[in-house]
Amino acid sequence: MLRWLYALVVAGIVSAFAFLLITGKYLNDGPVLFRLSQDHGMHQGDVFVLCGWAAALLSEVGLLGSTRKR
């Protein structure tokens, strides 16, 4: 049960950082791939952030699913 709590905390932190990176402005934004509104859009750098977020969460699911009871 404690392992699931730790996993939830990690997922929350990774998601918060991904949200901050996607909604903020940084040097490696890259070109806009498509616009969501007049002043918001999906940048090339955002795709990298989303892929990292997905890899982190899938790795966490893999770790939780592969643990065996001792």
N, C-alpha and C positions, 0 to 999 in steps of 0.2 A: 504494500500500500504506500509506503514511504517513497519507493522508487517512482511511482506514478506522480506523486506530488513534486518530486524533483524534475521529472520530465515536463510537467505542466509549467513550472517556473522557467525552465530553459526555453520552452516554446514561447512563453509570454515575452521574455527578454529579447529573443531573436526576432519575434514579430514586431516588437516596439522599435527596435533598431532599424528594421527594414522599412517600417512606416516612416520613420524620421528621414531616412535616406531618400525615399521616393518623394516625399512631400517637400523636402528642402532643396536648396540650390547648392551645388558643389561644382568643382572645376571640371570633372569628367562627365558632365551631363550627356554630352554628345548631341547629335541632331535629334530633332523631334520626329518620332516615327508616326504618331497620329495625335491629333488634338482632342482633348476631352471637353474643353471650353476655350474661351478666348485667351485666358492666361494660364491654363493648365494643359498638360499633355504628357504623353508617354515618351520618354527619351531613351536613347540607346543605352545609357548607363543604368536606367531603371530595370532593363531586362536582365542585366548582370546581377543586380540586387535581388530580383525575384528568383533567379536561378539559385543563388546562394541560399536564400531563405528556404526554398523548396528542398534543396539538398540537405540543409540542416535538419529540417523536420522529418524528412524521409529517413535520414540516418538515425534520428532519435527513435522513430517507430521501429526501425530494424533492430536497434539495440534492445528495446523493450520486448520485442517479439522473439528475440533469439535467446533470452535468458532462460535458464532452466532452474527448476526447484532443486535445491540440494537436500 
